Amino acid sequence: MPDLTIRMETPFDYSAIAVVTRLAFGGRQIEVDMIEAIRHSDEYVPGLAFVAEVSDEIVGHCMLGRKRLAGKPAPPVLELGPLSVHPSWQRQGIGSRLVFAALEVARQRGREDLVVLLGEPMYYPRFGFRPATEFGISPDWSAAMVFPLVDDVSTYDGTEIPH
């Protein structure tokens, strides 16, 4: 594979990110709209949105946004998604590199205690995501997962990942 660069997204990347995301999700627009909605909300954290680039071409995208869990008052967390890789670049480790980079920057920031997601249960455990129910967080779906950024996340026991 040619040299792959992971870097923070910039506004100049938005249209290329939309194309990659739409292609990665089989032509659907919902994930593109989700990214745009996050960017225009209080959930957006500019330093936690990343692109994968090969030869100045954007081939992947990943973002972490702030999220409030439901059920009881608790500090905000981060939510991963959507993660997209251009179909011609999939299964080459680009999605993994994006996720690992995002989690590392989130850990270094030290502002949130955990990352949540509703995603593919066969994919995300490789990064350290575990079932949300292990932490007392609902819903009890295999897609509801948590990646702790600190040792004690008991504050979130009894909360729910909104969907």
Secondary structure, 3 states (H helix, E strand, C coil): CCCEEEEECCHHHHHHHHHHHHHHCCCCCHHHHHHHHHHCCCCCCHHHEEEEEECCEEEEEEEEEEECCECCCCCCEEEECCCEECHHHCCCCHHHHHHHHHHHHHHHHCCCCEEEEECCCCCHHHHCCEEHHHHCCECCCCCEEEEECCCCCHHHCCCECCC
